Amino acid sequence: MLCAAVRLSRHEWPLAVATVPTLVLPVGAAWGWWPSPGIEYVAFAVNVVLLIAWGLLAARAAGRTWNSALKIGTVDALLGLAVVVANAVIK
């Protein structure tokens, strides 16, 4: 059972790596690397930029043109913003 979990986790490393920038910001603020008031806004902006970048890179890797890839990255970011808004409305 544990061996199967390790094998599955090995294939999901990109998901774990994707959380690192979001994790580094509050941890760095807690360690005093930068002031912690307002860090959630910085983390939000970083995540929006990452959504655009990952969408752009994935689209380029799939063979899309730069124009098309930029549109895809922008839509990815807008979907991320929609999730944040929906979560705020639900709460």
C-alpha positions as semicolon CSV with decimal commas, in nm:
position;residue;x (nm);y (nm);z (nm)
1;M;0,000;0,000;0,000
2;L;0,274;0,247;0,096
3;C;0,479;0,152;-0,208
4;A;0,183;0,227;-0,436
5;A;0,135;0,566;-0,267
6;V;0,501;0,651;-0,322
7;R;0,479;0,551;-0,689
8;L;0,170;0,768;-0,739
9;S;0,328;1,061;-0,557
10;R;0,638;1,037;-0,773
11;H;0,427;1,112;-1,080
12;E;0,258;1,410;-0,914
13;W;0,575;1,611;-0,843
14;P;0,469;1,905;-1,064
15;L;0,168;1,962;-0,839
16;A;0,392;1,977;-0,533
17;V;0,638;2,211;-0,707
18;A;0,353;2,442;-0,808
19;T;0,276;2,510;-0,442
20;V;0,629;2,625;-0,357
21;P;0,598;2,996;-0,456
22;T;0,276;3,033;-0,259
23;L;0,431;2,860;0,040
24;V;0,754;3,062;0,032
25;L;0,578;3,400;0,059
26;P;0,403;3,355;0,398
27;V;0,691;3,151;0,539
28;G;0,936;3,422;0,435
29;A;0,714;3,686;0,595
30;A;0,697;3,481;0,916
31;W;1,078;3,453;0,919
32;G;1,110;3,830;0,876
33;W;1,237;3,838;0,517
34;W;0,977;4,107;0,443
35;P;0,690;4,266;0,637
36;S;0,392;4,036;0,679
37;P;0,107;4,292;0,665
38;G;-0,044;4,270;0,318
39;I;0,147;3,957;0,218
40;E;-0,177;3,793;0,106
41;Y;-0,211;4,057;-0,168
42;V;0,143;3,991;-0,285
43;A;0,076;3,614;-0,284
44;F;-0,245;3,672;-0,481
45;A;-0,060;3,877;-0,744
46;V;0,221;3,620;-0,766
47;N;-0,033;3,342;-0,818
48;V;-0,210;3,534;-1,095
49;V;0,121;3,591;-1,272
50;L;0,209;3,223;-1,229
51;L;-0,124;3,118;-1,381
52;I;-0,054;3,334;-1,686
53;A;0,302;3,201;-1,714
54;W;0,207;2,834;-1,675
55;G;-0,077;2,869;-1,924
56;L;0,155;3,041;-2,169
57;L;0,428;2,780;-2,130
58;A;0,187;2,487;-2,156
59;A;0,029;2,632;-2,470
60;R;0,371;2,692;-2,628
61;A;0,475;2,337;-2,540
62;A;0,159;2,218;-2,716
63;G;0,268;2,401;-3,032
64;R;0,040;2,706;-3,013
65;T;0,147;3,043;-3,152
66;W;0,261;3,315;-2,913
67;N;-0,062;3,508;-2,962
68;S;-0,277;3,204;-2,893
69;A;-0,060;3,102;-2,598
70;L;-0,093;3,447;-2,441
71;K;-0,471;3,429;-2,475
72;I;-0,473;3,086;-2,312
73;G;-0,256;3,210;-2,025
74;T;-0,486;3,508;-1,975
75;V;-0,792;3,283;-1,967
76;D;-0,618;3,061;-1,712
77;A;-0,562;3,365;-1,489
78;L;-0,922;3,479;-1,533
79;L;-1,045;3,133;-1,434
80;G;-0,828;3,153;-1,123
81;L;-0,977;3,492;-1,041
82;A;-1,326;3,351;-1,093
83;V;-1,252;3,076;-0,841
84;V;-1,139;3,337;-0,586
85;V;-1,451;3,547;-0,643
86;A;-1,679;3,243;-0,622
87;N;-1,511;3,138;-0,298
88;A;-1,561;3,488;-0,152
89;V;-1,927;3,491;-0,253
90;I;-1,990;3,147;-0,107
91;K;-1,837;3,244;0,228
